[in-house]
Amino acid sequence: MNSNTIKIGILGIGGIGGFVGAPLAKKYKDSATKIIFICRGETKNAIQNEGLLFDSKGTTTTIFPDLVSDNPIEIGILDVLILTCKSYSIKEILNTYKDCINAETTIITLQNVVNAKEIIQEVLPNVANILQGCIYVASNVKQPGHVQHVGGPGKIFVGGKENQSLIDLLLVGGLDITYVPNINNILWKKYLFVAPVAAITSAYKVTFGQLLEDQNLMHILQNMMLEIQSLAKKNYITLTKEDMQTSKDLLTKFPFESKSSLQLDFENNNPTEKQFLVDYIIENAKKYGIQTPFYNGVNEKIEATYRIA
């Protein structure tokens, strides 16, 4: 980021990519900071022709970034790459766009996982600048090129090698982003909310509001959180009773009809993040000798409900 022109790529213009990319592209239009939407297929065609339609707080804005492309040659070397794709796509996408990444590129992750850095380094073992992060928001795709911010504050936390000039650039660009020295604590605290809520709403086909109203499901959710707490402890992360209560209270911050992205992917027959939100917990807990009867039960119901072999 030493040159006059700074190139920021947003990889994956779905619910999260649209939420992150829209304010940046609006703020930095016709400036030395170039915002590139990296997407393909119907999404790329829609945004190239009509712009990104972004709904938030009752207002629809049409956004045109500096470039919409899926061509690594056209995109060129990026100063910053913000990964907003689903977790299962990280490896494939980084292989596709590895020529856009050099030793100076900073990669920011916003996936709902606690091991994004490890996933990236499997593909790019020599990449140095990784800011692991998470975002608190509900934002969905209405149709290709049309993103709707449903709820949640949109708060972003990142950690890794501190880069204050980049944080300032993103803040000015309209993102509510904060650098924290120990991002692993934040990642696990979000995971404590995202993983069990995604699993249980998918298994029982309920919205966030319906989950809150069902005492039996909330009991299962509480015990799933306790299982995650045990796994986190093995990773030197302490999740407290207060953290669990905060996670349950977070359900009230979303509209009654909100659904998890995992549930929406199952309903729409899309690839899902089950590997990262369900299987990861069961498999890693087993390695440590941790029993996960509640996660196992929810997993079995998911597999039966959606006929997963």
C-alpha positions in Angstrom: 0.0 0.0 0.0 2.9 2.3 -0.7 1.8 3.4 -4.2 -0.7 6.2 -4.9 -3.3 3.7 -6.1 -4.7 1.2 -3.7 -6.6 -1.8 -5.1 -9.1 -3.5 -2.8 -10.8 -6.7 -4.0 -14.0 -7.9 -2.5 -14.2 -11.6 -3.3 -17.7 -13.0 -3.5 -20.5 -10.5 -3.9 -23.2 -12.3 -1.9 -24.8 -11.1 1.3 -21.6 -10.3 3.1 -19.6 -9.2 0.1 -22.4 -6.8 -0.9 -22.7 -5.4 2.6 -18.9 -4.8 2.7 -18.4 -3.7 -0.9 -21.3 -1.3 -1.2 -20.1 1.5 1.1 -16.5 1.1 0.0 -17.4 1.4 -3.7 -19.7 4.4 -3.0 -17.1 6.2 -0.9 -14.1 5.6 -3.1 -15.6 6.1 -6.5 -13.3 8.1 -8.8 -10.5 8.1 -6.2 -7.0 6.6 -5.9 -8.6 3.7 -3.9 -10.0 1.3 -6.5 -12.7 -1.1 -5.4 -13.0 -4.3 -7.4 -16.0 -6.7 -7.1 -14.7 -10.2 -7.8 -17.6 -12.4 -8.9 -18.8 -14.4 -11.8 -21.9 -15.7 -13.7 -25.2 -14.0 -13.2 -23.9 -11.9 -10.4 -21.1 -10.4 -12.5 -23.4 -9.8 -15.4 -26.1 -8.1 -13.3 -23.7 -5.8 -11.6 -21.8 -4.9 -14.8 -25.1 -4.0 -16.5 -27.3 -2.6 -13.7 -24.9 -2.0 -10.7 -25.2 -3.6 -7.3 -28.6 -3.0 -5.8 -28.1 -2.7 -2.0 -31.1 -2.5 0.4 -30.4 -1.3 3.9 -32.6 0.5 6.5 -35.4 1.0 4.0 -33.2 2.5 1.3 -32.1 1.0 -2.0 -28.8 2.2 -3.4 -27.3 1.4 -6.8 -23.5 0.9 -6.6 -21.0 0.7 -9.4 -17.5 -0.3 -8.3 -14.4 0.5 -10.3 -14.3 -3.0 -11.8 -16.5 -6.1 -11.8 -14.5 -9.1 -13.0 -13.6 -12.7 -12.6 -10.5 -12.5 -14.7 -7.2 -12.6 -12.7 -5.3 -10.9 -15.5 -7.8 -8.0 -15.6 -7.9 -7.7 -11.8 -4.1 -7.7 -11.4 -2.2 -7.6 -8.1 -4.3 -6.5 -5.2 -3.1 -4.6 -2.1 -6.0 -5.9 -0.1 -8.2 -9.0 -0.7 -11.4 -9.3 1.5 -12.7 -12.8 1.5 -16.4 -12.8 1.8 -17.0 -16.1 0.2 -18.4 -19.2 2.0 -15.8 -21.2 3.9 -16.0 -24.2 1.5 -14.9 -22.0 -1.4 -11.7 -20.6 0.1 -9.3 -23.1 -1.3 -10.7 -23.2 -4.8 -11.0 -19.4 -4.9 -7.5 -18.7 -3.7 -6.1 -21.2 -6.3 -8.1 -19.3 -9.0 -6.8 -15.9 -7.9 -3.4 -16.6 -6.5 -1.8 -14.5 -9.3 -3.6 -11.5 -7.8 -1.8 -12.0 -4.5 1.8 -11.2 -3.7 4.0 -10.8 -0.6 2.5 -7.4 0.1 -1.1 -8.3 -0.3 -3.2 -8.3 2.9 -5.9 -10.9 3.1 -8.9 -10.2 5.4 -11.2 -13.1 6.3 -14.8 -12.7 7.3 -15.9 -16.4 7.4 -17.8 -18.0 10.3 -14.9 -20.2 11.3 -12.1 -20.3 13.8 -9.5 -21.7 11.5 -9.5 -19.4 8.4 -5.8 -18.7 8.6 -5.0 -22.4 8.5 -7.2 -22.9 5.5 -5.5 -20.1 3.6 -2.0 -21.3 4.4 -2.8 -24.7 3.0 -3.1 -23.0 -0.4 -0.7 -20.1 0.1 1.8 -21.3 2.7 4.0 -18.3 2.2 1.4 -15.6 2.6 2.3 -13.3 5.5 -0.4 -10.7 5.9 -3.6 -12.3 7.1 -6.1 -10.4 9.2 -8.6 -13.0 10.5 -11.9 -11.4 11.1 -15.6 -11.8 11.7 -18.7 -9.7 11.0 -22.0 -9.4 12.9 -24.7 -8.9 10.3 -27.6 -10.6 8.6 -27.4 -9.9 4.9 -28.8 -12.0 2.1 -29.0 -12.2 -1.7 -32.5 -11.4 -3.0 -31.3 -12.3 -6.5 -28.0 -12.0 -8.4 -26.7 -8.5 -8.0 -29.3 -7.5 -5.4 -28.3 -7.7 -1.7 -30.5 -7.0 1.3 -29.2 -6.0 4.7 -31.7 -7.8 7.0 -30.4 -7.0 10.5 -27.4 -6.9 12.8 -25.0 -4.0 13.4 -22.5 -4.8 10.7 -19.6 -4.6 13.2 -16.3 -6.1 12.0 -13.4 -7.3 14.2 -10.0 -8.2 12.7 -6.7 -9.2 14.2 -3.2 -10.3 13.1 -0.3 -8.1 12.2 -1.5 -4.6 13.0 -2.1 -2.3 10.0 -3.6 1.0 11.2 -3.5 2.7 7.8 -5.6 0.0 6.3 -8.1 0.0 9.2 -8.4 3.8 8.8 -8.9 3.5 5.1 -11.8 1.0 5.7 -13.3 3.1 8.4 -13.4 6.2 6.2 -14.9 3.9 3.5 -17.9 3.3 5.7 -17.1 0.0 7.5 -17.5 -0.3 11.2 -14.2 -2.1 11.7 -12.1 -2.6 14.8 -8.6 -4.0 15.2 -8.2 -6.3 18.3 -4.8 -7.8 19.4 -6.3 -11.2 20.3 -8.8 -12.0 17.5 -9.0 -15.7 18.5 -11.2 -14.8 21.5 -13.5 -12.8 19.3 -13.7 -15.6 16.6 -14.6 -18.2 19.2 -17.2 -16.0 20.8 -18.9 -15.5 17.5 -18.5 -19.1 16.7 -20.3 -19.8 20.0 -23.3 -18.1 18.5 -23.1 -18.9 14.8 -22.3 -22.6 14.8 -25.0 -24.0 17.2 -27.7 -21.6 16.0 -27.0 -22.5 12.3 -27.1 -26.2 13.2 -30.2 -26.2 15.3 -32.3 -23.9 13.0 -31.3 -26.1 10.0 -32.1 -29.3 11.8 -35.5 -28.2 13.1 -36.4 -25.8 10.2 -37.1 -22.9 12.5 -36.4 -19.1 12.4 -34.5 -17.3 15.0 -37.8 -16.1 16.6 -39.3 -19.6 16.6 -36.1 -20.9 18.2 -36.3 -18.4 21.0 -40.0 -19.4 21.7 -39.2 -23.1 22.0 -37.9 -24.0 25.5 -36.8 -27.5 24.4 -34.8 -26.2 21.5 -33.2 -23.5 23.7 -32.2 -26.3 26.1 -30.5 -28.1 23.3 -28.8 -24.9 22.1 -27.5 -24.3 25.7 -25.9 -27.7 25.7 -24.4 -27.4 22.3 -22.8 -24.2 23.5 -21.4 -26.1 26.5 -19.9 -28.6 24.1 -18.2 -25.7 22.1 -17.0 -24.3 25.4 -15.2 -27.6 26.1 -13.6 -27.6 22.7 -12.5 -23.9 23.0 -10.8 -24.7 26.3 -8.6 -27.2 24.5 -7.6 -24.4 22.2 -6.7 -22.1 25.1 -9.8 -20.0 24.8 -12.1 -19.4 27.8 -15.8 -19.0 27.0 -17.8 -18.0 30.1 -21.4 -18.3 31.2 -21.7 -14.7 30.3 -20.5 -15.3 26.8 -23.2 -18.0 26.4 -25.9 -15.7 27.7 -24.7 -12.9 25.3 -24.9 -15.3 22.4 -28.5 -16.3 23.3 -29.4 -12.7 23.8 -28.1 -11.9 20.3 -30.9 -13.9 18.9 -33.3 -11.1 20.0 -31.4 -8.6 17.9 -32.5 -10.1 14.7 -36.0 -10.0 13.1 -38.3 -12.9 14.1 -38.2 -14.4 10.6 -34.4 -14.4 10.3 -32.8 -17.7 9.1 -29.2 -18.8 9.3 -27.2 -18.9 6.1 -26.7 -22.6 6.6 -30.5 -23.1 6.8 -31.0 -21.0 3.6 -28.4 -23.0 1.8 -30.0 -26.3 2.7 -33.5 -24.9 1.7 -32.1 -23.7 -1.7 -30.1 -26.9 -2.4 -26.8 -24.9 -2.4 -23.5 -26.1 -1.1 -23.4 -25.6 2.7 -20.9 -24.8 5.4 -21.9 -27.9 7.5 -18.3 -29.1 7.4 -17.2 -26.0 9.3 -20.2 -25.4 11.6 -21.1 -28.9 12.6 -18.6 -31.5 11.5 -15.6 -29.5 12.6 -16.9 -29.5 16.2 -17.8 -33.1 16.3 -14.5 -34.3 14.7 -12.2 -32.0 16.7 -14.0 -32.8 20.0 -13.5 -36.5 19.3 -9.8 -35.9 19.0 -9.7 -34.5 22.5 -12.0 -37.1 24.0 -14.8 -34.6 24.4 -18.3 -36.0 24.3 -20.8 -34.1 22.0 -24.2 -35.9 22.4 -26.2 -32.8 21.6 -24.2 -31.9 18.5 -24.3 -35.5 17.4 -28.1 -35.5 17.8 -28.6 -32.3 15.8 -26.2 -33.6 13.2 -28.2 -36.8 12.8 -31.4 -34.8 12.4 -29.8 -32.6 9.7 -28.6 -35.6 7.8 -32.0 -37.3 8.0 -33.9 -34.1 7.2 -31.8 -33.2 4.1 -31.0 -36.8 3.2 -27.3 -36.5 3.5 -25.5 -39.7 2.9 
